[in-house]
Amino acid sequence: MSTEPEDVVEKHTTQTGRTLLQLNEQSDGTWIATQMDIELEGTGETAALAAMDYCRKVAENG
């Protein structure tokens, strides 16, 4: 949840949308984040870290 006033957030928002990440816990306790029809994968010690890794890779690969 944003702590900024709503009008500040609206001024900085240029695009909205939704996406769905699939998060799977592996047998070794690590997590993998994927998205349908995207050939990238994020990994991490937690689901949040896997999602962060995935988003970083999406940003790098445009």
C-alpha positions as CSV (number, residue, x, y, z in Angstrom):
1,M,0.0,0.0,0.0
2,S,1.3,3.4,-1.0
3,T,2.0,6.0,1.7
4,E,1.9,8.8,-0.8
5,P,-1.2,11.0,-1.3
6,E,-3.4,9.6,-4.0
7,D,-2.9,12.6,-6.3
8,V,0.9,12.1,-6.2
9,V,0.5,8.5,-7.2
10,E,-1.9,9.3,-10.0
11,K,0.6,11.9,-11.5
12,H,3.3,9.2,-11.7
13,T,1.1,6.4,-13.0
14,T,1.4,6.1,-16.8
15,Q,0.1,2.6,-17.4
16,T,-2.0,0.1,-15.4
17,G,-2.5,-3.6,-15.9
18,R,-2.4,-6.9,-14.2
19,T,-0.2,-9.9,-14.5
20,L,-0.1,-13.4,-12.9
21,L,3.1,-15.0,-11.7
22,Q,3.1,-18.7,-10.9
23,L,5.2,-19.4,-7.8
24,N,6.3,-23.0,-7.2
25,E,8.2,-24.3,-4.2
26,Q,10.8,-26.8,-5.2
27,S,11.7,-30.0,-3.2
28,D,14.9,-28.2,-1.9
29,G,12.8,-25.3,-0.5
30,T,13.7,-22.8,-3.2
31,W,11.1,-21.1,-5.3
32,I,10.6,-20.6,-9.0
33,A,8.6,-17.7,-10.5
34,T,7.2,-18.1,-14.1
35,Q,4.5,-16.6,-16.2
36,M,2.5,-18.3,-19.0
37,D,3.9,-17.8,-22.5
38,I,7.1,-16.1,-21.2
39,E,10.4,-18.0,-21.4
40,L,11.9,-16.5,-18.3
41,E,12.2,-17.9,-14.8
42,G,13.1,-16.3,-11.5
43,T,14.5,-18.2,-8.6
44,G,15.0,-17.4,-4.9
45,E,15.1,-18.7,-1.4
46,T,11.6,-17.3,-0.9
47,A,8.6,-16.8,-3.2
48,A,9.1,-13.0,-2.9
49,L,12.8,-13.3,-3.9
50,A,11.9,-15.5,-6.9
51,A,9.3,-13.0,-8.0
52,M,11.8,-10.1,-7.6
53,D,14.3,-12.1,-9.7
54,Y,11.7,-12.8,-12.3
55,C,10.7,-9.1,-12.6
56,R,14.4,-8.0,-12.8
57,K,14.9,-10.4,-15.7
58,V,11.8,-9.1,-17.5
59,A,13.0,-5.5,-17.1
60,E,16.5,-6.5,-18.4
61,N,15.0,-8.4,-21.4
62,G,12.4,-5.8,-22.3
